Amino acid sequence: VAPPPDLKWNGEAAAEYAREWADGHNPVYAYYGSDCTNYVSQCIKAGGMLMTFPKSYKDKTNGNIIETNKKWF
């Protein structure tokens, strides 16, 4: 499923977050032990990905309605 077209991805911000928290726990988020999926999700969010997408959006290139997942983990 494609993210909304107006999403601005910043890979450097994601990498910077990954470097900062690789050996620790960011207290803003719940701690689940050695949960790599949670850590990677935090990195992706730091890069600009939304945690929650709209249920659908209109593709600007062809007018089609794109259905999305409601959220990711």
N, C-alpha and C positions, 0 to 999 in steps of 0.2 A: 504494500500500500504506500503510495507516494505521500509525502508531507505536503501541506498547503504550499502553493507556489510562492507566497510572500515570505517564506522562512529564510532567514539569513544565517547561514552556517559559518562558524568561526572555529576551524580546526585547531588553531594555535591556542585559543582559550580552553578548548577541551584538553589539549595536551598539557597546558600549564596546570590545570586543575588536577590532572592525573599525576603529574610530578609532585605537586604539593601534598596530596593526600595518599600517595602510594603506600606509605609506611605508618599511616595513622587513621583516625576516624574523625570525620567532620561532624561536630556535635549538632549541626543543624538537622541532620538526618538520623533516623532510628538506626540502632546498631543491631545487626543480625549475625554477628560472628564473622567468620571468613566467607562473606557473601560477595563473590566477584560480580555477580549480575547487578547487585545494588550499586556497587562501586562504579561499574561501567555506565550504568544509567545516570549516575551523578555526573560523570565526565561528559556524557552526551548532552545532558541538560546545560552544563557549563558552556558548551559549544554553541548553544542557541536553540537546540531542539525543544519543542514544547512538550510538556509532560501529558497534556491533554489536547487532542485535536478536536475540531468540530466534527459532528456526525457526518457531515458531507460538505463539499464546497464545489463551486462551479469552476471548471477548467477554463482559464482565460484564452487558451489557444483555439479551442473548438466548441466551447459552450456546454460540454458534457458535465453531468453531475458525477463527482467522484465520491464514493462511499469510503469512509476511513474507519479504522479502529478507534474506539473511544479513548483509549490510553495505552501506554506501554510501561513496562517495568524494567 
